[in-house]
Structure formats: C-alpha cells, structure tokens
Amino acid sequence: MSSSNPLGGDVPFFDFNSLLGGLSGADPWKAATEIAMSIASDGGSEHNIDPSVRLAVEDLARVAELHVQQAPGVRLPPGTKVSAVTKSVWAAQSVAAYRPFFERFGEALSASMEAETSAIVNEMGGDQGDDLEPTDSPSDDPMAELVGLFPAQMMSQLFSALGPMLVSTSAGSMIGHLGQQALGQYDLPIPRSGSEVLVVPGNIDEAAIEWDVAANDLRLWVLIHDLVAHAVLSVPHVKSRLEALLLDFASAFRPNQQAIAERFGTITDIAEMQQLSEDIGNPDVVLSLMRSPAHDLLVPQLDALIAAILGFVRHTVAEITDGLVMSRGRIEERIWERWTDVAPADRFMERLLGLEIDEQTLNRGRNFISGIVDRAGEVGLRRLWGDELDMPTAAEVDAPGLWLARIGLDDDADSLSLDVPDDLSGLDDDPAWGDDD
C-alpha cells in the first residue's frame, strides 16, 4: 500500500487524473453510486443472493426481532423490516444515506477555500494572477514561472471548480470499500431514514468461515445487533441529535491558511505539481489542512454520544445472545478486533464523519452502561433513551452516577434521606437532636 495514498491504489481520495476527463456535466452522485457498486462487487462479478439463503435470513430475522423486542430500553419502530442484500446494493443505499454528510464537507471545501487562499495571495504580495509583471530573469519554462506566481490562487480555483466531484468520487470509493466487508447496516453508528435494515449474507458467510463460527450463529448475531442499533438510532431525539452533530462536524472543516501556505506556497516548477497531486490524494494531508477550532467544541459531544450508543448496543446484544448464540464469545472477540484494528480507508471514513471509534471509545461506553446497570438495573436502561432531557452529557458518560442522580435514580442519594417519625411530639426530649442553643 502506497504511503502517499492510505486508501490504496483502487480507493483514491481526490484523484485528479480520473476526474479531469469526466467533468462533462454528469451527476456526481450518480457517478459516486456507480463507483461504490463497482468496488463493492469487485467490478460487477457479484452473484445474486441464493433464495435459500434469503429464506434462512428471514426466518432468523423473526427470531431476532422477538428477542430484541423484550430487551429493556429497546423499542423497534413500526414497520421495521430486514432485507438481505448484495454488497453492491448495500453500497448504493449507503451512498444515499451518507450523502448529506459528504455534501456538507464539499460545501465547506468549496466555499471556504477561495476565501482563505485569497488571503494567502494578499499576504504573498497581492493579486498575482491579474497583472503579471515581467521578471528581470525570464525562466526557460514559462509555465513553471506562471505556476510559481500564484499557487495559492490556483488551489482556490481548483477546489472551487472540482470540489463537488472530488468529494462525491471520494465518497463512492470509500463506501465501495466498506461494502466489501460490511456485515449489516450499522457497522458504523450512522442514523438512516426508513424502516429497512440491511444485512449482507455474502459478507457474513465469508466472515463466518474466516472466524470459524457457524454461519447461522453469525447471521443471528448480526441481525440482533443491527435491530438493536436501529431501535436506538431511530429514537427521534437521538437521531436528530446525532445527525446534527455529524452535519455540524462536516460543516466545520475550514482550510488552515498557514498550513496551506507552508505546504503549497512554494511551488516553483511543473515537477512539483506531481507532489501536489499526491498530497491532495492523501486523506491525512487533506484533513490536517481543514481542521478548525469548531471541531474542538464538537468532538467531546460527539464522542460521548457515540460511546453511550455503542455501549448500550453492545451490552444489550450480549444479554440477548447469551445462551442463544453458541459462538457468541468468539464473535464478540472478532467484532472487537474489527472496531479496534481498522483499515486506513475505514478509519478515514470515521475521521471525516467525526467518529473516532477506538478501544478507548468502546471501553468508555462499556463502563458507562455497566455503571448504570450496577446502580439502577433495567430501570436505568429504560430511562436512557426515553426522553430528550434524559440524554447524558459528556461528563455524565464518564461518571454514570452523575447521570443517575440528575434523573433521580441514584441509590446513594436515596441512602442519605432521613426517616421522619410520624409522631414529632417527643423530639424536644430526644438528646440526639441536640440543643437549640
């Protein structure tokens, strides 16, 4: 894997060479969907789902739904339906689901790049692109001289013109890559519209072979996991809160004027344009040049909510599958590894959406839910998503006792209450109450 492209050669980020020949007015999101489907299906070689597999998944889905409906704090939305789909169908529907977040990122990229780089041009000596003065020592390469005069302005125009296509192409590439291994709809905890829950039997069965577990065990586990996640992420105030944070995060990307000037303000010849192309193809470089102070305010809120959701889903799935899924322990180990040992393309997808899901995040969520269960049992779990005002804050996710105290379920607070006797007439004679003076 090339170090200049952490996503791999087939999953580029901002691949100029493939874009310059394809800007003929085509719908960028239609192209993104086609890219995602092609990558997910390995170039279109995917087979349709076998009818017997589809029936087996539907039978297991009924079993999963019965158990999920009985879990504390879980309420499936009316009309919830499980659909077994191919990798390419998963990818196509995921492009539509993630499109609003990528569009916000693209808008931030196009709108703010021009303003920021114009300031860079002014700091470097004014508008160098309008009135080009002849130099005392003409270069043998006029094009190289032109590039050296206004690299920042060139960057501004390039991003403004190509931004939407760049972002949509990148989205298609990354989602297609995710589709190659996605087990279900909620491998990433991103809310989706509608009542359909997608699972990918082809990927599930491949993972079952790799993990040495029974296919039906893993199918049932994935179904239970995605139904629980769907129930939580479909709660109106949870869905709206998480979507708002994700959209705000995508909108908060702003070009770092100083960083751009340091990286691109010294281009003096055509040879350095190749390095520019490689830099823009590197997602780590792009995000490092776009981080803004607003992210520092959003990250604690987003991290806390994601930790609480993942902790609740993990605990609930473990409780349901205990004794129901024979390979539960092995499956949980492998799922933990998938969360913590993430491929570069997947990790970048998380970072772009503001999801820093790692071992610390998972442990934080697990400790939060364990603290609730230890102190308040199922009653606490039922209250967690019941009301918008009961949503835990970032500080409360780290200290579940604070959350329980705020909503009135803290056992320690109850133990401090005083027993008031029915007959208060003898209190003046009781030395335990002390003297008034």
C-alpha positions as CSV (number, residue, x, y, z in Angstrom):
1,M,0.0,0.0,0.0
2,S,1.4,3.3,-1.0
3,S,2.2,5.7,1.8
4,S,1.0,8.6,-0.4
5,N,-2.4,7.1,-0.6
6,P,-3.5,5.3,2.6
7,L,-6.7,4.2,1.0
8,G,-4.9,2.0,-1.5
9,G,-4.5,2.3,-5.3
10,D,-8.1,1.4,-6.0
11,V,-9.6,3.7,-3.5
12,P,-8.2,7.2,-4.1
13,F,-9.1,10.4,-2.4
14,F,-9.2,13.4,-4.7
15,D,-7.8,11.6,-7.8
16,F,-7.3,14.5,-10.3
17,N,-6.3,12.3,-13.2
18,S,-9.5,10.3,-13.2
19,L,-11.6,13.5,-12.7
20,L,-10.3,15.8,-15.3
21,G,-11.6,13.7,-18.1
22,G,-15.0,13.1,-16.6
23,L,-16.4,16.5,-15.8
24,S,-18.9,16.5,-18.7
25,G,-22.0,17.6,-16.7
26,A,-22.7,14.2,-15.3
27,D,-24.5,13.9,-11.9
28,P,-21.6,13.5,-9.4
29,W,-23.7,11.4,-7.0
30,K,-24.8,9.1,-9.8
31,A,-21.1,8.6,-10.6
32,A,-20.4,8.0,-6.9
33,T,-23.0,5.3,-6.7
34,E,-21.6,3.6,-9.8
35,I,-18.1,3.7,-8.3
36,A,-19.3,2.4,-4.9
37,M,-21.2,-0.5,-6.5
38,S,-18.3,-1.4,-8.8
39,I,-15.8,-1.5,-6.0
40,A,-18.1,-3.3,-3.5
41,S,-18.9,-6.0,-6.1
42,D,-15.3,-6.3,-7.3
43,G,-16.0,-5.0,-10.7
44,G,-19.5,-6.4,-11.1
45,S,-18.7,-10.1,-10.6
46,E,-21.1,-10.5,-7.7
47,H,-23.8,-13.2,-7.7
48,N,-27.4,-12.6,-6.7
49,I,-28.4,-13.9,-3.2
50,D,-29.4,-17.6,-3.2
51,P,-33.2,-17.9,-2.5
52,S,-32.5,-20.5,0.3
53,V,-30.1,-18.0,2.0
54,R,-32.7,-15.3,1.8
55,L,-35.3,-17.5,3.4
56,A,-32.9,-18.6,6.1
57,V,-32.1,-14.9,6.9
58,E,-35.8,-14.1,7.0
59,D,-36.5,-16.9,9.4
60,L,-33.7,-15.8,11.7
61,A,-34.9,-12.2,11.5
62,R,-38.2,-13.2,13.1
63,V,-36.4,-14.9,15.9
64,A,-34.1,-11.9,16.4
65,E,-37.0,-9.5,16.4
66,L,-38.9,-11.4,19.1
67,H,-35.8,-11.3,21.4
68,V,-34.9,-7.7,20.7
69,Q,-38.5,-6.5,21.5
70,Q,-38.1,-7.9,25.0
71,A,-34.9,-6.1,25.8
72,P,-35.1,-3.2,28.3
73,G,-34.8,0.3,26.7
74,V,-35.4,-1.1,23.2
75,R,-38.4,-0.3,21.0
76,L,-38.3,-1.2,17.4
77,P,-40.1,1.4,15.1
78,P,-43.3,0.1,13.5
79,G,-42.8,-1.4,10.1
80,T,-39.1,-2.4,10.7
81,K,-38.1,-4.9,8.0
82,V,-34.9,-6.8,7.5
83,S,-33.6,-7.1,3.9
84,A,-30.9,-9.4,2.8
85,V,-28.9,-7.6,0.0
86,T,-25.8,-8.0,-2.1
87,K,-22.7,-5.9,-1.5
88,S,-23.4,-3.6,-4.4
89,V,-27.0,-2.9,-3.2
90,W,-25.6,-2.1,0.3
91,A,-23.1,0.3,-1.3
92,A,-25.7,2.0,-3.4
93,Q,-28.0,2.6,-0.5
94,S,-25.2,3.7,1.7
95,V,-24.1,6.4,-0.7
96,A,-27.6,7.8,-0.4
97,A,-27.6,7.6,3.4
98,Y,-24.1,9.2,3.8
99,R,-24.6,11.8,1.0
100,P,-25.8,14.7,3.3
101,F,-22.6,14.5,5.4
102,F,-20.3,14.4,2.4
103,E,-22.2,17.3,0.7
104,R,-21.7,19.4,3.8
105,F,-18.0,18.6,3.7
106,G,-17.9,19.5,0.0
107,E,-19.7,22.8,0.6
108,A,-17.2,23.7,3.3
109,L,-14.3,22.8,1.0
110,S,-15.5,24.8,-2.0
111,A,-16.9,27.9,-0.2
112,S,-14.1,28.5,2.3
113,M,-11.1,27.5,0.2
114,E,-11.4,30.5,-2.1
115,A,-11.8,33.0,0.8
116,E,-8.9,31.6,2.7
117,T,-6.5,31.3,-0.2
118,S,-7.3,34.8,-1.4
119,A,-6.0,36.0,2.0
120,I,-2.8,33.9,1.4
121,V,-2.4,35.6,-2.1
122,N,-2.7,39.0,-0.5
123,E,-0.1,38.2,2.2
124,M,2.2,36.9,-0.6
125,G,2.2,40.3,-2.4
126,G,-1.3,41.0,-3.7
127,D,-3.4,39.6,-6.5
128,Q,-0.7,37.9,-8.5
129,G,-3.0,36.4,-11.0
130,D,-4.3,39.6,-12.6
131,D,-1.4,41.8,-13.6
132,L,1.6,39.6,-14.2
133,E,4.8,41.8,-14.4
134,P,7.7,40.6,-16.5
135,T,10.6,39.4,-14.4
136,D,14.2,40.5,-14.7
137,S,15.4,36.9,-15.3
138,P,12.9,35.1,-17.5
139,S,12.7,31.4,-17.0
140,D,13.3,28.9,-19.7
141,D,10.0,27.3,-18.7
142,P,7.2,30.0,-18.9
143,M,4.6,27.6,-17.5
144,A,6.7,26.9,-14.4
145,E,7.1,30.6,-13.9
146,L,3.3,31.0,-14.0
147,V,2.8,28.2,-11.5
148,G,5.3,29.8,-9.2
149,L,3.4,33.2,-9.3
150,F,0.1,32.1,-7.9
151,P,0.0,28.6,-6.4
152,A,-2.5,29.6,-3.7
153,Q,-4.8,31.2,-6.1
154,M,-4.6,28.2,-8.4
155,M,-5.5,26.0,-5.4
156,S,-8.5,28.1,-4.7
157,Q,-9.9,27.9,-8.2
158,L,-9.2,24.2,-8.5
159,F,-11.0,23.3,-5.3
160,S,-13.9,25.6,-6.1
161,A,-14.4,24.1,-9.5
162,L,-13.8,20.4,-8.7
163,G,-14.9,20.3,-5.1
164,P,-18.3,18.6,-5.6
165,M,-17.0,16.0,-8.0
166,L,-13.9,15.4,-5.8
167,V,-16.0,14.8,-2.7
168,S,-18.6,12.6,-4.4
169,T,-15.9,10.5,-6.1
170,S,-14.1,10.0,-2.8
171,A,-17.4,9.1,-1.1
172,G,-18.1,6.4,-3.8
173,S,-14.6,5.0,-3.4
174,M,-14.7,4.8,0.4
175,I,-18.2,3.4,0.6
176,G,-17.5,0.8,-2.0
177,H,-14.5,-0.3,0.0
178,L,-16.7,-0.5,3.1
179,G,-19.2,-2.6,1.1
180,Q,-16.6,-5.3,0.5
181,Q,-16.8,-6.3,4.2
182,A,-19.9,-4.7,5.7
183,L,-21.9,-7.2,7.7
184,G,-25.0,-5.1,8.2
185,Q,-26.4,-1.6,8.0
186,Y,-24.9,-0.4,11.3
187,D,-21.2,-1.3,11.1
188,L,-20.9,2.5,11.6
189,P,-23.4,4.0,14.0
190,I,-24.9,6.4,11.5
191,P,-28.7,7.0,11.5
192,R,-30.6,6.1,8.4
193,S,-34.1,7.1,7.2
194,G,-36.8,4.5,6.6
195,S,-37.7,1.2,8.2
196,E,-35.5,-1.1,6.3
197,V,-32.5,-2.8,8.0
198,L,-29.9,-4.2,5.5
199,V,-27.7,-7.2,6.1
200,V,-25.2,-8.7,3.7
201,P,-25.3,-12.5,3.8
202,G,-22.3,-12.8,1.4
203,N,-20.0,-10.9,3.7
204,I,-21.5,-12.6,6.8
205,D,-20.8,-16.1,5.4
206,E,-17.3,-15.1,4.4
207,A,-16.6,-13.8,7.9
208,A,-18.1,-16.9,9.4
209,I,-15.6,-19.1,7.5
210,E,-12.7,-16.8,8.4
211,W,-13.7,-16.7,12.1
212,D,-14.5,-20.4,12.3
213,V,-18.1,-20.0,13.5
214,A,-21.4,-21.3,12.2
215,A,-22.9,-19.2,9.5
216,N,-26.3,-19.1,11.2
217,D,-24.7,-18.1,14.5
218,L,-23.1,-15.1,12.9
219,R,-26.3,-14.3,10.9
220,L,-28.4,-14.3,14.0
221,W,-25.8,-12.2,15.9
222,V,-25.7,-9.6,13.2
223,L,-29.5,-9.4,12.9
224,I,-29.8,-8.8,16.7
225,H,-27.0,-6.2,16.6
226,D,-28.5,-4.3,13.8
227,L,-32.1,-4.4,15.1
228,V,-30.9,-3.1,18.5
229,A,-28.8,-0.3,16.8
230,H,-31.8,0.5,14.5
231,A,-34.1,0.9,17.5
232,V,-31.7,3.3,19.3
233,L,-30.8,5.3,16.2
234,S,-34.5,5.6,15.2
235,V,-35.5,7.3,18.5
236,P,-36.4,10.8,17.2
237,H,-34.4,12.9,19.6
238,V,-31.4,10.5,19.5
239,K,-31.5,10.5,15.7
240,S,-31.8,14.3,15.4
241,R,-29.1,15.0,17.9
242,L,-26.6,12.6,16.3
243,E,-27.4,13.8,12.8
244,A,-27.0,17.5,13.9
245,L,-23.6,16.8,15.4
246,L,-22.4,14.9,12.3
247,L,-23.6,17.6,10.0
248,D,-22.0,20.3,12.1
249,F,-18.8,18.4,12.2
250,A,-18.7,18.1,8.4
251,S,-19.6,21.8,8.0
252,A,-16.8,22.8,10.4
253,F,-13.9,22.0,8.0
254,R,-12.0,25.1,7.1
255,P,-8.7,25.4,5.2
256,N,-5.9,26.3,7.6
257,Q,-4.4,29.3,5.9
258,Q,-0.9,29.0,7.4
259,A,-0.7,25.3,6.8
260,I,-1.7,25.7,3.2
261,A,0.8,28.4,2.6
262,E,3.6,26.3,4.1
263,R,2.7,23.3,2.0
264,F,1.6,24.8,-1.3
265,G,3.0,28.3,-1.3
266,T,6.5,27.3,-2.6
267,I,5.6,25.6,-5.8
268,T,8.0,26.9,-8.4
269,D,8.1,24.3,-11.3
270,I,5.9,21.8,-13.0
271,A,7.7,18.9,-11.4
272,E,6.3,20.0,-8.0
273,M,2.8,19.7,-9.4
274,Q,3.2,15.9,-9.2
275,Q,3.8,16.2,-5.5
276,L,0.8,18.5,-5.2
277,S,-1.4,15.8,-6.8
278,E,0.0,13.2,-4.4
279,D,-0.6,15.4,-1.4
280,I,-4.2,16.0,-2.4
281,G,-4.6,12.3,-2.8
282,N,-3.6,11.7,0.8
283,P,-6.6,11.9,3.1
284,D,-4.5,12.6,6.2
285,V,-3.0,15.7,4.4
286,V,-6.4,17.0,3.4
287,L,-8.0,16.7,6.8
288,S,-4.9,18.2,8.5
289,L,-5.3,21.2,6.3
290,M,-9.0,21.5,7.0
291,R,-9.3,21.1,10.8
292,S,-10.9,24.1,12.6
293,P,-11.4,25.2,16.2
294,A,-15.1,24.4,15.9
295,H,-14.1,20.7,15.8
296,D,-12.6,21.0,19.3
297,L,-16.1,22.0,20.6
298,L,-18.0,19.3,18.7
299,V,-15.7,16.3,19.3
300,P,-16.4,15.9,23.1
301,Q,-20.2,15.9,22.5
302,L,-20.0,13.5,19.5
303,D,-17.5,11.2,21.2
304,A,-19.7,10.9,24.4
305,L,-22.9,10.2,22.4
306,I,-21.2,7.6,20.2
307,A,-19.7,5.9,23.3
308,A,-23.1,5.8,25.0
309,I,-24.8,4.3,22.0
310,L,-22.1,1.7,21.3
311,G,-22.0,0.8,25.0
312,F,-25.8,0.3,25.1
313,V,-25.9,-1.7,21.9
314,R,-23.0,-3.9,22.9
315,H,-24.5,-4.6,26.4
316,T,-28.0,-5.4,25.0
317,V,-26.7,-7.6,22.3
318,A,-24.6,-9.6,24.8
319,E,-27.6,-10.0,27.1
320,I,-29.8,-11.2,24.3
321,T,-27.3,-13.6,22.6
322,D,-26.1,-15.2,25.9
323,G,-27.3,-18.8,25.6
324,L,-28.9,-18.1,22.2
325,V,-25.9,-17.8,20.0
326,M,-23.4,-20.6,20.7
327,S,-20.4,-18.8,19.2
328,R,-21.2,-15.6,20.9
329,G,-17.8,-15.2,22.7
330,R,-15.8,-15.8,19.6
331,I,-18.0,-13.5,17.5
332,E,-17.7,-10.7,20.1
333,E,-13.9,-11.1,20.0
334,R,-13.8,-10.7,16.3
335,I,-16.2,-7.8,16.3
336,W,-14.0,-6.1,18.9
337,E,-11.0,-6.6,16.6
338,R,-12.9,-5.1,13.6
339,W,-13.6,-2.0,15.7
340,T,-10.1,-1.5,17.0
341,D,-8.0,-2.8,14.1
342,V,-9.4,-0.6,11.4
343,A,-8.2,-0.4,7.8
344,P,-7.0,3.0,6.6
345,A,-10.0,3.6,4.3
346,D,-12.4,2.8,7.1
347,R,-10.5,4.9,9.6
348,F,-10.5,7.9,7.3
349,M,-14.3,7.4,6.7
350,E,-14.7,7.7,10.5
351,R,-12.5,10.7,10.8
352,L,-14.3,12.5,8.0
353,L,-17.6,11.9,9.8
354,G,-16.2,12.8,13.2
355,L,-16.3,9.2,14.6
356,E,-13.1,8.4,16.5
357,I,-14.1,4.8,17.4
358,D,-11.2,3.0,19.1
359,E,-10.6,0.9,22.2
360,Q,-10.9,3.9,24.4
361,T,-14.3,4.8,23.0
362,L,-15.6,1.2,23.4
363,N,-14.4,1.0,27.0
364,R,-15.9,4.3,27.8
365,G,-19.3,3.2,26.6
366,R,-19.0,-0.2,28.3
367,N,-18.1,1.4,31.7
368,F,-21.0,3.9,31.3
369,I,-23.6,1.2,30.8
370,S,-22.1,-1.1,33.5
371,G,-22.3,1.8,35.9
372,I,-26.0,2.3,35.1
373,V,-26.8,-1.4,35.4
374,D,-24.9,-1.8,38.7
375,R,-26.7,1.1,40.3
376,A,-30.1,1.1,38.7
377,G,-30.6,-2.1,36.8
378,E,-33.0,-2.4,33.9
379,V,-34.8,0.8,35.2
380,G,-31.8,2.8,34.3
381,L,-31.6,1.3,30.8
382,R,-35.2,2.0,30.1
383,R,-34.6,5.7,31.0
384,L,-31.5,6.1,28.9
385,W,-33.3,6.9,25.6
386,G,-36.7,7.6,26.9
387,D,-36.7,11.4,26.9
388,E,-34.6,14.1,25.3
389,L,-33.9,15.8,28.6
390,D,-32.5,12.5,30.0
391,M,-29.8,12.3,27.3
392,P,-26.4,12.0,29.1
393,T,-23.8,14.8,28.8
394,A,-20.2,14.2,28.1
395,A,-19.3,14.5,31.8
396,E,-22.1,12.1,32.8
397,V,-20.9,9.4,30.3
398,D,-17.6,9.4,32.3
399,A,-19.5,9.4,35.6
400,P,-22.8,7.5,35.3
401,G,-23.6,8.3,38.9
402,L,-24.0,11.9,37.9
403,W,-26.5,11.0,35.2
404,L,-28.5,8.7,37.6
405,A,-28.5,11.5,40.2
406,R,-29.8,14.0,37.7
407,I,-32.7,11.8,36.6
408,G,-33.5,10.8,40.2
409,L,-32.3,7.1,40.1
410,D,-29.2,7.4,42.3
411,D,-29.2,4.9,45.1
412,D,-26.6,6.9,47.0
413,A,-28.8,9.9,47.1
414,D,-31.7,7.8,48.5
415,S,-29.5,6.4,51.3
416,L,-28.9,10.0,52.6
417,S,-32.5,10.7,53.2
418,L,-33.7,10.9,56.8
419,D,-36.5,8.8,58.2
420,V,-39.0,11.3,59.8
421,P,-41.2,9.7,62.5
422,D,-44.9,10.0,62.4
423,D,-45.1,11.4,65.9
424,L,-42.9,14.5,66.3
425,S,-44.1,15.4,69.8
426,G,-41.2,13.9,71.6
427,L,-38.4,15.4,69.6
428,D,-37.7,18.2,72.1
429,D,-36.9,15.5,74.7
430,D,-34.6,13.4,72.4
431,P,-30.9,14.3,73.1
432,A,-30.0,13.0,69.6
433,W,-31.4,16.2,68.1
434,G,-29.2,18.4,70.3
435,D,-30.0,21.7,72.0
436,D,-31.3,24.8,70.3
437,D,-28.5,26.9,71.8
